Amino acid sequence: MSASDVRVLLVANTSWYLYNFRLPLLRDLRAAGYVVEAVAPHDRYTALLEAEGVTVHPWMLARRSINPLLELKSVVDLLRVYRREQPALVHHFTIKACLYGTLAAKGARVYRVVNAVTGLGHVFLGRRKRTRLLRRALKPLYRAVFSARRATVVFQNADDQERLIQLGITDGDRARLIRGSGVDIEHFQPTADSAGRFRDPLQLLFPSRLIREKGVQDVLEACQALWAEAVPLELLVAGELDDGNRSALTPADLQALRTNPRIRCLGHVEDMRALYAASDVVVLPSWREGLSRALIEAAAMERPIITTDVPGCRDVVDHGDCGLLVPLGDGRAIELAIRLLLANPDLARRFGKAARQKVVAEFQVERVNRSTLDQYAALLAQPLRRTAVGPVAR
């Protein structure tokens, strides 16, 4: 089957995700001849997708919910969309979309499924007893979905891929590694040769949604220690509260940030390129990532980076070559890393230059999207066994 007139649905838990991370893929799919549409809960980014000529089918999904009745309604709603649209292929992003979308594809007899694991999510990351029990209870569902006979499982980093294979949730035959969503290196390129040329005060950028799993509290701990010694430093926080995430900061937490005169809370920033250019060092001590888009963008802009030695972060930063890796949950280590860069601007400059070189070699959006289109072609080339009732193996 060729790409011409093949209907593809891209499915995610927010229109925000599809617009900010997958718009180049939507464009490349259309350029290749696919009829491509989106399925996501409507938000303020839905209109931006529609302005691109993308039809966005609404999906009733409560991201924070673990209420069985609401979750069942989300599956049924997606099933209704798939039955109505009859796509040749569906591509799911984020864990809930993968889980519910594969079940809906089975019921709608959609036989070609791509499940993109953009991160293992709160169920895998959460440390509370309730979350551990939920993880154990959901494991059979995860195994059924990620071992679906006609599904390809795409991982953004090798650690996530290996972990799910070891858990028996998927296998090496259907797992693929495609590293992130890619970045446009022509758009994200330094506007001046400024790596290592620090401002006074130092501009430290934290580019992330305000959820605890991004390590915002560890950044604050490091900054407080530096401020206590009168180190000239200003913290830029580029992200907003994510009410749909169970680890989101509270409004009181946000108010505490806003009342600190040495912190600038910028909210969601549309033009991140200009903000990276106005920053000296980027810090993102995340607990775990699929593959951090913010870090790749910062690296493309030749910013020296401090991040955690965890999957999805260490894939972007080679310690001591294009940035610094610190232990998870270690504010003191972040503090020392900032001190090291402040004392060694030539080292920071070398990190920034090497960071962009790595992005050019590994993370260009054209490379990532070509790999995705190749997966589509491989799935579409497989003959369908019409006696099957869906993509999930019995």
C-alpha positions in Angstrom: 0.0 0.0 0.0 1.4 3.4 -1.0 1.1 6.6 1.0 -1.2 8.2 -1.5 -4.6 8.8 0.1 -3.9 6.6 3.1 -5.7 8.0 6.2 -3.7 8.3 9.3 -4.8 9.5 12.8 -2.3 11.0 15.2 -3.6 10.7 18.8 -2.4 12.4 22.0 -3.7 13.5 25.4 -3.6 17.2 24.4 -3.7 19.3 21.3 -0.8 21.2 22.9 1.4 18.1 22.6 0.6 17.6 18.9 1.2 21.3 18.0 4.4 21.8 20.0 6.0 18.4 19.3 4.5 16.8 16.2 3.6 19.7 13.8 6.7 19.0 11.6 5.6 15.3 11.4 2.1 16.3 10.4 3.5 18.5 7.6 5.9 15.8 6.4 3.1 13.2 6.3 0.9 15.4 4.2 3.9 16.2 1.9 4.3 12.4 1.5 0.7 12.0 0.4 -1.0 10.8 3.6 -4.4 12.1 4.6 -3.5 13.0 8.2 -5.8 14.1 11.0 -5.5 14.5 14.7 -7.4 13.2 17.7 -7.0 14.9 21.1 -9.0 16.8 23.8 -9.6 20.3 22.5 -7.6 23.1 24.2 -6.2 26.4 23.1 -3.9 24.8 20.7 -6.6 23.1 18.7 -7.3 26.3 16.7 -3.6 26.5 15.9 -3.7 23.0 14.5 -6.8 23.8 12.5 -5.1 26.9 11.1 -2.5 24.5 9.7 -5.4 22.7 7.9 -5.4 19.8 10.3 -8.8 18.3 11.3 -8.8 17.7 15.1 -11.4 15.2 16.3 -12.3 15.8 20.0 -11.5 13.1 22.5 -13.1 13.1 25.9 -10.2 12.4 28.2 -9.5 13.4 31.9 -5.7 13.2 32.1 -5.6 13.0 35.9 -8.4 10.6 36.3 -8.0 7.0 37.5 -11.8 6.7 37.9 -12.7 3.4 36.1 -16.0 4.8 34.7 -14.4 7.9 33.3 -11.5 5.9 31.8 -14.0 3.5 30.1 -15.8 6.4 28.6 -12.5 7.6 27.2 -12.0 4.3 25.5 -15.5 4.2 24.1 -15.2 7.7 22.8 -12.0 6.8 21.0 -13.6 3.7 19.6 -16.4 5.8 18.2 -13.9 8.0 16.4 -12.0 5.1 15.0 -15.1 3.4 13.7 -16.3 6.6 12.1 -13.1 7.5 10.4 -11.8 4.0 9.6 -8.1 5.0 9.4 -5.5 2.7 7.8 -3.1 3.5 10.6 -3.2 5.1 14.0 -0.2 6.6 15.8 -0.6 7.1 19.6 1.5 9.4 21.7 1.7 9.4 25.5 0.8 6.4 27.7 -3.0 6.8 28.0 -3.3 7.3 24.2 -1.3 4.1 23.7 -3.3 2.1 26.1 -6.8 3.3 25.2 -6.0 3.7 21.5 -4.8 0.2 21.1 -8.0 -1.2 22.8 -10.1 1.1 20.6 -8.2 0.0 17.5 -9.0 -3.6 18.3 -12.7 -2.9 18.6 -12.8 -0.8 15.4 -10.7 -3.3 13.4 -7.9 -0.9 12.8 -5.0 -3.3 12.1 -2.0 -1.0 12.0 -0.9 0.7 15.2 2.1 2.7 16.2 2.5 3.3 20.0 5.0 6.0 20.8 6.3 5.8 24.4 7.1 9.5 25.0 7.9 8.7 28.6 6.9 6.1 31.1 4.5 8.4 32.9 3.4 8.9 36.5 2.4 5.2 36.9 6.0 4.1 36.3 7.6 7.1 38.0 5.4 7.5 41.1 6.9 6.4 44.4 3.8 6.3 46.5 2.4 3.0 47.7 -0.9 3.7 45.8 1.1 4.3 42.6 3.1 1.1 43.0 -0.1 -0.9 43.6 -1.7 0.7 40.5 1.4 -0.2 38.4 1.2 -3.8 39.5 -2.5 -3.9 38.7 -2.1 -2.4 35.2 0.9 -4.5 34.2 -1.3 -7.1 32.4 -3.0 -4.3 30.4 0.3 -2.8 29.5 1.5 -6.2 28.4 -1.6 -6.8 26.2 -1.3 -3.4 24.6 2.5 -3.3 24.0 2.5 -6.9 22.7 -0.3 -6.3 20.3 0.3 -8.4 17.1 0.0 -5.6 14.6 1.4 -2.8 16.8 4.9 -1.3 16.6 6.2 0.2 19.9 8.4 3.2 19.4 10.7 4.3 22.2 12.6 7.6 22.5 15.5 6.1 24.6 17.1 2.7 24.9 16.6 2.6 28.7 12.8 2.7 28.4 12.9 0.1 25.6 15.0 -2.3 27.6 13.0 -1.8 30.8 9.7 -2.7 29.1 11.3 -5.7 27.4 12.7 -7.0 30.7 9.3 -6.6 32.4 7.8 -8.7 29.6 5.5 -5.9 28.5 6.8 -5.9 25.0 9.5 -7.7 23.0 12.4 -6.8 20.7 10.6 -7.9 17.5 8.1 -5.1 17.7 10.2 -2.4 19.6 11.8 0.4 17.6 14.1 3.2 18.8 13.3 6.7 17.3 15.1 9.4 19.3 12.5 12.0 20.1 10.5 14.4 17.9 13.6 16.2 16.5 14.4 19.9 16.3 14.8 22.3 13.4 18.5 23.2 13.6 18.0 26.1 11.3 15.4 27.6 13.6 17.2 26.7 16.8 20.6 28.1 16.2 22.6 30.7 18.1 22.0 34.3 17.1 25.4 35.3 18.4 28.7 33.6 19.6 27.8 33.9 23.2 28.4 30.4 24.8 30.3 31.0 28.0 30.0 34.7 28.0 28.0 35.1 31.2 25.8 38.0 32.1 25.7 39.7 35.4 23.7 38.4 37.1 24.0 34.9 35.6 20.8 34.0 33.7 19.9 30.4 34.8 17.0 29.0 32.8 14.6 26.2 33.9 12.5 25.3 30.8 9.7 23.1 31.9 6.1 22.6 33.0 5.8 23.2 36.8 5.6 19.6 38.0 7.7 18.1 40.7 9.0 15.3 38.4 10.9 18.0 36.5 13.1 18.7 39.5 12.0 22.3 40.2 12.5 21.9 43.9 16.1 20.8 43.5 16.8 23.8 41.3 15.3 26.1 44.0 17.5 24.4 46.7 20.6 25.0 44.6 19.7 28.6 44.0 18.8 29.3 47.6 22.3 28.1 48.6 24.0 30.4 46.0 21.8 33.4 46.9 22.7 32.9 50.6 26.3 33.6 49.6 25.4 36.6 47.4 26.2 34.8 44.1 24.7 37.0 41.4 22.1 34.7 39.8 18.7 35.2 38.4 16.4 32.1 37.8 14.2 32.2 34.8 11.2 29.7 35.0 9.7 29.1 31.6 6.7 26.9 32.1 3.2 27.0 33.6 1.2 24.9 36.0 0.0 21.6 34.4 -3.3 21.1 36.2 -3.8 17.8 34.3 -0.7 16.3 35.9 -0.9 14.6 39.3 2.5 16.0 40.4 1.8 19.6 39.5 2.9 22.4 41.8 0.1 23.9 43.8 -1.0 27.5 43.3 0.6 28.3 46.6 3.9 26.9 45.3 3.6 29.1 42.2 2.9 32.2 44.3 6.0 31.6 46.4 8.0 31.6 43.2 6.4 34.7 41.9 7.1 36.7 45.1 10.8 35.9 45.0 12.5 39.0 43.4 15.4 36.8 42.1 13.0 34.6 40.1 11.2 35.5 36.9 8.2 33.4 36.2 7.6 33.7 32.5 4.7 31.2 32.1 4.5 29.4 28.8 6.9 31.0 26.3 6.0 30.7 22.6 9.4 31.9 21.3 11.8 29.7 23.2 14.6 30.4 20.8 14.8 34.0 22.0 14.8 32.9 25.6 17.6 30.4 25.1 19.6 33.1 23.5 19.0 35.4 26.5 20.1 32.7 29.0 23.6 31.6 30.1 23.0 28.1 31.5 20.1 25.7 31.2 19.2 23.4 34.1 16.6 20.6 34.0 17.1 18.0 36.8 14.1 15.8 35.6 13.4 12.5 37.3 13.1 10.8 33.9 12.3 11.8 30.3 11.4 10.0 27.1 13.8 12.3 25.4 13.9 15.9 26.5 12.9 18.3 23.7 13.9 21.3 25.9 17.4 20.0 26.4 17.8 19.3 22.6 16.6 22.8 21.8 19.0 24.3 24.4 21.8 22.3 23.0 21.1 23.4 19.5 21.4 27.0 20.8 24.8 26.2 22.2 23.7 26.6 25.8 25.8 24.7 28.5 23.4 22.3 30.3 23.1 20.8 33.7 20.7 17.9 33.9 20.2 14.6 35.7 21.9 11.3 35.0 18.6 9.6 34.1 17.1 8.2 30.9 16.0 10.8 28.4 18.4 13.4 29.8 21.8 11.6 29.6 20.9 10.7 26.0 21.2 14.4 25.1 24.1 15.3 27.4 27.4 13.5 27.4 28.9 14.3 30.8 32.0 16.4 30.7 31.7 16.9 26.9 28.6 18.9 26.2 27.3 19.5 29.7 27.1 18.2 33.3 25.1 15.3 34.7 24.1 15.3 38.4 22.5 12.7 40.6 18.8 12.6 40.8 17.3 14.7 43.6 20.6 16.3 44.5 20.2 20.1 44.9 23.8 20.3 46.3 25.2 18.7 43.1 23.3 21.3 41.0 24.7 24.1 43.1 28.3 22.7 42.6 27.7 22.4 38.9 26.6 26.0 38.6 29.7 27.1 40.6 31.9 25.0 38.3 30.6 26.7 35.2 30.7 30.2 36.8 34.4 29.7 37.6 35.2 28.2 34.2 33.5 30.2 31.4 35.8 28.6 28.8 34.5 25.2 29.9 30.9 26.4 29.5 31.8 27.6 26.1 33.2 24.3 25.0 30.1 22.5 26.4 27.8 24.8 24.4 29.7 24.2 21.1 29.9 20.4 21.6 26.2 20.3 22.5 25.1 21.8 19.2 27.4 19.5 17.3 25.7 16.5 18.9 22.2 17.8 18.0 23.3 18.3 14.3 24.6 14.8 14.2 21.8 13.0 16.0 18.6 15.0 16.6 17.6 16.8 13.4 13.9 16.7 12.8 14.2 15.5 9.2 16.1 12.4 10.4 13.5 11.6 13.1 10.5 12.1 10.7 12.1 10.0 8.0 12.5 7.1 10.5 8.8 7.5 11.4 7.7 7.4 7.8 9.8 4.3 7.2 7.9 2.6 10.0 4.6 3.6 8.4 5.7 2.1 5.1 6.8 -1.1 6.8 3.4 -1.5 8.5 1.4 -0.6 5.4 3.4 -3.2 3.3 2.3 -6.0 5.6 -0.7 -8.0 4.3 -3.7 -8.0 6.5 -5.1 -11.3 7.8 -8.8 -10.4 7.8 -9.7 -13.3 10.0 -8.2 -11.3 12.9 -10.5 -9.1 15.0 -7.9 -6.4 15.9 -4.3 -5.7 16.7 -4.2 -7.3 20.1 -3.0 -10.9 20.1 -5.2 -13.4 21.8 
